[in-house]
Amino acid sequence: MTKEEVTQPYTCCRKRATAEFSEKKSRFIGDIAPIETEEDARAFLARIKAARPDASHHCYAYITRSGAGRRCSDDGEPGGTAGRPILEVLEREGLTGVACVVTRYFGGVLLGAGGLTRAYARAAHEALKAAGKEVYIPYGVYKAVMGYTHSDRALRLIGQRAAVDGVDYLVDVTVTYHIADGDGGLAEALTDLCAGAVDIKKTGVIWLPKDKD
């Protein structure tokens, strides 16, 4: 499955994280992670199930990067008491590109519908709190190829306005860098500095936290 097309900034958990608590002898473990596609979400769920095969339930919710794919499951708990509360936490926090699995080890004491709803929502919230949230924006990845005559000044200019990922010194000098998508006029400035003797191409897009190089 290919990655979903996303062009606007989105909010996601910062990293994979786990949080755990006990409620009336039942053990709840919330796991949350960034994902892109429904295939990623299913793989994350499979890893959690494989790690805890003896658990009573593996309830989950996910929202893909585009927001178009979203699903939740109660995994045998009473309808609407597990998957839906997890999904509502993700939606309330404005997240996309995220999956959350809450594992329950039943402790022998019934919690009731209200108790289950609160416990599953709490597990999702605690996992997100452990992971943190971040706004991600697109950064364009570029390659600039130039002769040695202008390379030192060009590299300084790129370093002032973008993040340099690598420099190759061969027949020409190739600088790979990324900058908040839109370029901010850097290509034009490089062309002027090199008197037109520079070849600049956009090679891709990466998503990074806002204001992070």
C-alpha positions as CSV (number, residue, x, y, z in Angstrom):
1,M,0.0,0.0,0.0
2,T,1.4,3.4,-0.9
3,K,1.6,6.3,1.5
4,E,-1.4,8.5,1.6
5,E,-1.2,11.9,0.0
6,V,-1.1,14.7,2.7
7,T,-0.4,18.3,1.7
8,Q,-1.4,20.3,4.8
9,P,0.1,20.4,8.3
10,Y,-1.2,17.7,10.6
11,T,-1.0,16.9,14.4
12,C,0.2,13.6,15.6
13,C,1.8,12.0,18.6
14,R,5.5,12.8,18.8
15,K,6.7,9.1,19.2
16,R,5.6,5.7,20.2
17,A,4.8,5.4,23.9
18,T,3.2,3.2,26.5
19,A,1.2,4.0,29.7
20,E,-0.3,1.6,32.2
21,F,-2.6,1.6,35.2
22,S,-4.9,-0.7,37.2
23,E,-8.6,-0.3,37.8
24,K,-10.4,-2.7,40.2
25,K,-7.8,-5.4,39.6
26,S,-7.9,-5.0,35.8
27,R,-4.7,-4.0,34.2
28,F,-4.9,-1.5,31.3
29,I,-2.0,-0.8,29.0
30,G,-2.2,1.9,26.4
31,D,0.2,1.9,23.4
32,I,0.2,4.8,20.8
33,A,2.3,5.3,17.7
34,P,2.5,7.4,14.6
35,I,1.2,5.6,11.5
36,E,0.5,6.6,7.9
37,T,-1.8,4.0,6.4
38,E,-4.4,1.4,7.6
39,E,-1.8,-1.2,6.8
40,D,0.6,0.4,9.3
41,A,-2.2,0.5,11.9
42,R,-2.9,-3.2,11.4
43,A,0.8,-4.1,11.7
44,F,1.0,-2.1,14.9
45,L,-2.0,-3.9,16.4
46,A,-0.4,-7.3,15.3
47,R,2.8,-6.4,17.2
48,I,0.9,-5.6,20.3
49,K,-1.1,-8.8,20.2
50,A,2.1,-10.8,19.6
51,A,3.8,-9.2,22.6
52,R,0.8,-9.8,24.9
53,P,-0.9,-13.0,23.7
54,D,-2.4,-13.8,27.1
55,A,-4.4,-10.5,27.4
56,S,-8.2,-10.5,27.7
57,H,-8.7,-7.7,25.1
58,H,-6.8,-5.6,22.5
59,C,-9.1,-2.7,21.8
60,Y,-8.0,-0.1,19.3
61,A,-8.6,3.0,17.2
62,Y,-6.7,4.6,14.4
63,I,-6.9,7.6,12.1
64,T,-4.7,7.6,9.0
65,R,-2.5,10.4,7.8
66,S,-5.2,11.7,5.4
67,G,-7.9,11.3,8.0
68,A,-10.0,9.3,5.5
69,G,-9.2,6.0,7.1
70,R,-10.4,5.6,10.7
71,R,-11.6,2.6,12.6
72,C,-12.2,1.4,16.1
73,S,-12.8,-2.0,17.7
74,D,-14.1,-3.2,21.1
75,D,-12.5,-6.6,20.7
76,G,-15.2,-8.4,22.7
77,E,-15.9,-5.7,25.3
78,P,-19.5,-4.4,25.4
79,G,-20.4,-2.4,22.3
80,G,-19.2,1.2,22.5
81,T,-17.3,0.9,25.7
82,A,-13.7,0.6,24.4
83,G,-12.9,1.4,20.8
84,R,-15.2,4.4,20.5
85,P,-13.8,6.1,23.7
86,I,-10.2,5.5,22.4
87,L,-11.2,7.0,19.0
88,E,-12.9,10.0,20.7
89,V,-9.7,10.8,22.5
90,L,-7.7,10.9,19.3
91,E,-10.4,13.0,17.6
92,R,-10.7,15.4,20.5
93,E,-7.0,16.0,20.4
94,G,-7.1,16.7,16.6
95,L,-4.8,13.9,15.7
96,T,-4.3,12.1,12.4
97,G,-1.6,9.6,11.4
98,V,-2.0,7.8,14.8
99,A,-3.0,4.4,16.2
100,C,-3.8,3.5,19.8
101,V,-4.2,0.0,21.2
102,V,-5.4,-0.5,24.7
103,T,-4.7,-3.9,26.2
104,R,-6.7,-5.2,29.1
105,Y,-5.9,-8.0,31.5
106,F,-9.2,-8.8,33.2
107,G,-8.9,-8.8,37.0
108,G,-12.1,-10.6,37.9
109,V,-14.1,-7.5,38.9
110,L,-16.7,-6.1,36.4
111,L,-16.4,-2.4,35.8
112,G,-19.7,-1.7,34.1
113,A,-20.2,0.2,30.9
114,G,-19.4,3.5,32.4
115,G,-16.3,2.2,34.2
116,L,-15.0,0.6,31.0
117,T,-15.6,3.7,28.9
118,R,-13.7,5.8,31.4
119,A,-10.8,3.3,31.7
120,Y,-10.3,2.9,28.0
121,A,-10.4,6.7,27.5
122,R,-8.0,7.2,30.3
123,A,-5.5,4.6,28.8
124,A,-5.6,6.4,25.5
125,H,-5.1,9.8,27.1
126,E,-2.2,8.6,29.3
127,A,-0.5,7.0,26.3
128,L,-0.8,10.2,24.4
129,K,0.5,12.2,27.4
130,A,3.5,10.0,27.5
131,A,4.1,10.4,23.7
132,G,3.4,14.1,23.5
133,K,1.9,15.9,20.5
134,E,3.6,17.6,17.6
135,V,2.4,19.6,14.5
136,Y,4.1,18.3,11.4
137,I,4.7,20.4,8.3
138,P,6.1,19.4,4.9
139,Y,9.8,20.2,4.1
140,G,10.9,20.1,0.5
141,V,14.1,18.1,-0.1
142,Y,16.4,19.7,-2.8
143,K,19.7,19.1,-4.6
144,A,21.8,22.0,-5.8
145,V,24.6,21.2,-8.2
146,M,27.2,23.9,-8.9
147,G,30.9,24.4,-9.8
148,Y,33.6,24.9,-7.2
149,T,33.8,28.6,-7.9
150,H,30.7,29.4,-6.1
151,S,30.4,26.4,-3.8
152,D,31.7,28.0,-0.6
153,R,29.4,31.0,-0.7
154,A,26.5,28.9,-1.8
155,L,26.9,26.4,1.0
156,R,27.0,29.3,3.5
157,L,23.8,30.7,2.1
158,I,22.0,27.3,2.2
159,G,23.2,26.8,5.7
160,Q,21.7,30.1,6.8
161,R,18.3,29.4,5.3
162,A,17.9,25.6,5.2
163,A,19.1,22.4,6.8
164,V,22.1,20.8,5.0
165,D,21.8,17.0,4.7
166,G,24.9,16.3,2.8
167,V,27.6,17.7,0.4
168,D,29.3,15.7,-2.3
169,Y,32.5,17.0,-3.9
170,L,33.0,15.3,-7.3
171,V,33.3,16.9,-10.7
172,D,30.8,19.4,-9.4
173,V,29.6,20.1,-5.8
174,T,26.2,18.7,-4.9
175,V,24.4,20.0,-1.8
176,T,21.4,18.2,-0.5
177,Y,19.2,20.2,1.9
178,H,15.7,20.5,3.2
179,I,13.6,23.6,3.8
180,A,10.0,24.3,4.8
181,D,8.1,23.6,1.6
182,G,7.7,26.6,-0.6
183,D,11.5,27.2,-0.8
184,G,11.2,30.7,0.6
185,G,13.1,32.2,-2.3
186,L,16.3,30.2,-1.7
187,A,16.5,28.8,-5.2
188,E,16.3,32.3,-6.7
189,A,19.0,33.6,-4.3
190,L,21.3,30.7,-5.2
191,T,20.7,31.3,-8.9
192,D,21.7,34.9,-8.4
193,L,24.8,34.1,-6.3
194,C,26.0,31.5,-8.8
195,A,25.2,33.8,-11.8
196,G,22.9,31.2,-13.1
197,A,25.4,28.3,-13.0
198,V,23.5,26.1,-10.6
199,D,21.0,23.3,-11.2
200,I,18.4,23.0,-8.4
201,K,15.9,20.2,-8.3
202,K,13.3,19.2,-5.7
203,T,13.7,15.5,-5.0
204,G,11.0,14.8,-2.5
205,V,9.1,15.8,0.6
206,I,9.7,14.9,4.3
207,W,7.5,15.7,7.2
208,L,9.1,17.1,10.3
209,P,7.9,18.9,13.5
210,K,7.1,22.6,12.9
211,D,10.1,24.9,13.4
212,K,12.5,22.0,13.5
213,D,15.4,21.8,11.1
